[in-house]
Amino acid sequence: MVLNNSDSLRGRALPDESLYPHVTGIGHAFFWCANDDVATKVRTSLVDAEIIEVPLGEPEVICFLSDDMESLLPILEPRLSVEERRAVRALLSGSARPGLREFGAMQSLQELGLKLSARWLGDMLADRRYKSLLQPIVSAEDHGDVLGYEFLIRGLHTDGVEIPAPVLFETAEDAGMLYALDLAAGESALRTAKRFDLKENVFVNVLPFSVDSEEGLNNWLKTVLGETNLPHEQLVFEIVESQQFPDFETLQRLVSRLKDHGIRIALDDFGTGFNNLATITQIQPDFIKLDKSLTRDLLEDGRKWTLVANIVDSAKQSNIKVIAEGVEDKKTARMLESAGVDFLQGYLFGYPADNPL
């Protein structure tokens, strides 16, 4: 298979772009070889013939320049056995998937990227190279009164450099590893809370599909809580917007199940997606967290302030506490306080940090 476009790997959420060649144009092809001996033979042949453009940094991956796969066979065959030649010929021609165990199928750049993404993410999770940062949520009436902390996962390179959360979750979604990452984020949050012996509320982002059944919730609690012995009543699950529910009834059942376990609920990113005024009375969460898009530019946008005030009023009628996110300056904080917001979160009160405020 000849790949006509190498740009599909460009801009992907990868923590180490050095894994990928800086290639442009057409005629780039890749194949995956799980047999180190054969990979070495192929690589050596192509290096000698000066047709390898750049290695990918992974020993199993060969990258070479040619839009005529057949022309590579004479270069490779002198170093290969009869059986290896047959497999390589099938591999390069694209006529059939090789039957030998030591060869993988030709694949696109996107597929290759997913394999490498899953590999580094899997290694990171297996090595537990991740941590939680804490951001305080404070009372609107008394900024020194901390309601709790939102725990935000960060990955770690082997050298300790942080990997941002968007990179982690975008890669996990592409690689089908969201559930594993979600469990790791929860485990890291509760382990960190236990380490600091926090008495404040622990706000943990949870993907709905991780806990959307009794079995799933019990598995999450068993896996994540572990030996921390953190009371369920100290937990607040932030139901994140990234996975929407098919209907309100499904969300209601989830909220009811969590409350049966003594776990409180915060609807995150309120004002977008399924989170709107028409649904909060039906869902009855304990908190709603106003999305940053609603709290930004309040000074310049009177209509936005009116909308926030209406949301707060509706929430209060249902005995739901309102947390405003994205508060970065005192004027915005005062406007939100005048609208009746209960709690505030943002850089004004503390950046996400390794230690609690």
N, C-alpha and C positions, 0 to 999 in steps of 0.2 A: 504494500500500500504506500503510495507516494502522498505525502502531506503537502498540500499546496499553500497552507497558511499556518505559519508558526506563531501568529499573534494571539491565538486562543489562550495561550498561557500568560500573556501580558496582563498585568493588573490584577491577577488572582491574589486572593488573600493568603499569601505564603510568608512565613516568618523569615525565610532565608532565601533571597532571590539568587544567591550564588549557586544554588542547586540547578539553575536553569541556564541554558546557553543564551547569549545575546544574539539571536539569529533573526534574519529578515529574509524576505523574498520567498522563492519557491524551491522545491526539490529536496526538502529536508524529510528524512524518513527515520523512524525509530523502530527498534524491536527490542523485545524483552527476552533475556536469556538467563535462566535460573541456574545453569551449569557454569561454574566459574572457569573450568578448564576450557570449555568451548568459547566462553566469552573472551578469555584471554587470547585465544587463537584468532578470533575474529578481530579483536581490537588491534592486535599486533599487525595483522595483515593490512588493515585499513590505515594504520599509522604509517607503515612502510610505503604504502601507495599514495600517501599524502592526500587522502580523501576524507579523513575524519575532520570535521570542523572543530568540535570542542567536546570533551567528555562532560557528562552531566554531573559528575561527582558521585554517582551511584555505580558500583562495579558491574551491576547486572544490565545496565542500559548502554546501548551503543547508538551514537548519533553520527550519521554520515551524509555526505552530499552526493546525490545522484538522482536523476529522473529516469534512469534506465537500470532497473534492478538486475537484469540479466548480465550486465557488464561487470557486476561485482563478483559473480561466481568464479570466473577464472582467477581472480585475485585471492579469493578465500579458499578454493578447493585444495591447493597444495598442502595446506596445513591441517585439513580435516580428514577424518576417516570417511569411508563410504557411507556409513549410516548418518554421520553428521552432515555430509554433503547433501544427502537426500532431504534431511530436515531443513537445512538452510535454504535449499533450492525452493522447497514448498513455502517456506517463510517469506522469502524475498519476492517470489512471484505472486503471492497473495491468492494463489489458486485454491489453497485448502489450508485449514488449520493443521499445524503439525501434530502428529499423533504421539510423538515422543514426549516423555514427561519433562525432559530437561529444557524444552522450548515453550515459551509462551506465545500467544497469538500476536500478530501485528495489532497495533492499537493507535488510536488518535492521540494527539497532544493532550487533549482534554482528559482522556482516560489515563494517560501517563501522569498527568498532574494530580488526578485524584488518588492514584496509587501512592505517589510520593507524599501527598498531603496526609493521607490516612496513616502513612508510616511514621512521619514525625509526630503527628498528634497522638497516635497510639503509644509511641515511645515516651512521650511527655506524660501521658496519663499513667502508664505502667510504672514510671520512675517517680511519680507524684511530684513532678516539677511544676507546681502551681501553688498559688497562695491567694489569700483574700485581703482586699483592702477594705477599710471601714470608712463610711461617710456618715456623719451624725445627722439625725433628724431632731430638731429642737422645737420647743414650744413657742408659739407666736407671742404669747404673753410674757414669757421669760426665756430669753435665748440661752440662759445658762442651764435650763432644765432640759436634759436630753431624754427624749422619748425612747430612742433606740438607734440602731445603726443599720444601714443597708450594707450588705456584704457583697463585694464585687470581685469576681475571679479574675486573675491574671495568670497567664502561662509564663514559664521561665525557660529561656534557652539554657543549654548546658553551662554557659558562662555566667548565668544569673541575670542576663538582660531580660526585661519584661516583654511579653507578647500581649498586645492589647486584646480585650475581650471580643471586639468585632472580628478580628482575625481568627480567634478560636472558634466562634460560633458559625461564621461563614464557612470555614473549612470543615467543621464537624457536620454541618448540614449537607455540604456537597459529598462528603465521604460516608454519610449514613451513620454518624457517631454522636448525634445530638444527645441521645439518652445517656451514654457513658459520660459525656462532658457535663450534663446536667447533674448527675449523681456526684461527680467530682466537685462541682461548684458547691453543692449542698454540704458535702462532707468537709470541704475546706472551711466553709463558713462556720459550721458548728464546732469544728476542732479549734478554730481561732477564738470563737466565743468562750469556749471552755478554758483555753490557755490564759485568757485575760480575766477569767472568772466574772464575766459580765452579768450584771443583774438587769440591765436594760433589755428592751425588746430586740429580737434578732430578726431582721427583715431579709428574707432569702428569696431570690428570683427562682421560680420553678416553672418549667415548661408544663403546660396542662396535660399533655399526653403521658407524662411520667407518673401522674397520680390520678388518672381519670377512672380508675377502677379500684375497688377495695384491695384487690391483690397488689396492684401497682403501688398504692399508697402505703400498704404495709411493708412492701419490699423497700420503698424509698426510706421509710422511717427506720427500718432495721439496718439498712445499709449505711445511711447517712448519719443517723444519731449515734450508731455504734455504741461505744462505751462512755459517751459524753454525759449521759444521764441528764441532758438538758430537758426541763419540763416542756411539755407540748404547749403549755399556756404562754411560754416565752417566745414561741415561734409566730412569725407573721409571714405567710406565703404571699409573695408578690406574683400574681398571675400575669404573665407577660403577654404582650400583644403579638409577638412574632408568630404564634400559632393560634389562629382564630378558631372559634367553636362553630359547629354547623348550625346550632340553634341555642336559644336561651335556656331551654330545658336541660340541655347537657351541662351548661355552665352552672345552673341552679343545683343540679344533682351533685356536682363536684364541690361547690361551696358548702352544701349541706353535709356531705361526707367529711369534709375537713373540720367543720365545726363540731361534728360528733366526736372527733378526736381531740377537741379542745384547741384546735389550731385556728388562728384568726386569718382573715383574708384582706389583702389590699389589691384593688384593681389598678394596675400600672398603666401608664400612658393614657390616662383618662382624657376623653375628648376626641379620641381616634378610634376607628374600627368599631368593635361591639360595645365599647365603653361610651355611653351617652346618657343624657338625662332620662330618656324614656325607659332605661333598663335598670337603673340603680335601685329603684324601689322593689323590683322583682327579684333582683339578685341578693340584695341586702348584705353587701360586704361590710367589713368593719371599718375599712379605710378606702378612700379613693386618692390616687396620686395624680394631681393635675400635670398633664404633659407640659414639657418645656415650651412647646409652641404656644401654649395659652398664657404662660407667665412672662414670656419675652416681650419686650416693647410695650409694657402696660402704660408707661408714661405717655407714649405717642399715640396710642390707640384706645380711645375711650370706649369703643364698642367691645373691645376685648375685655376691658375691665368690667363692663356691664355683664358680659357673658360669664365671667368668673364669679361675680357676685350672685348671679342667678343659680349657678351650679352649687355654690356654697349654701345658699338658702334652701335649695331642694335637698341637699345632703343632710342639713340640720333637721329638716322635717322628718327625715327617716332615721335620725340618730346615727348618722355616718360621719366619721371624722374626715377632714380634708387635709391632705398634705400637699403643699405646693413645691414642686421641684424646680431646679434651675434658678434659684434666687442668688444673684451675684452682687447686688448693691443694696444699700440701705433704703433708697427711695422705693425700689420695687418691694422690699420687705414691708415697708410702711403701708404701701397701697394694698398689698395682700392682707395685711392685718386689718386694715379698715374694711375690707370686703368680708371679714369674718373667718378667714382661713385659720385652722387650728394649729397646724404645724408647718415648719419650713425646712427645706433642704437645699443646699447649694454651696457654691464656693465661698459665699459670704461667711458661712459658719464653719467650713472645713472642707478641704480637698480630700478625696479618697486617700487614705494613709495606712501605713502598716500598723499603727497603734491607735487605740481609741482616744477620742478627744479628752 
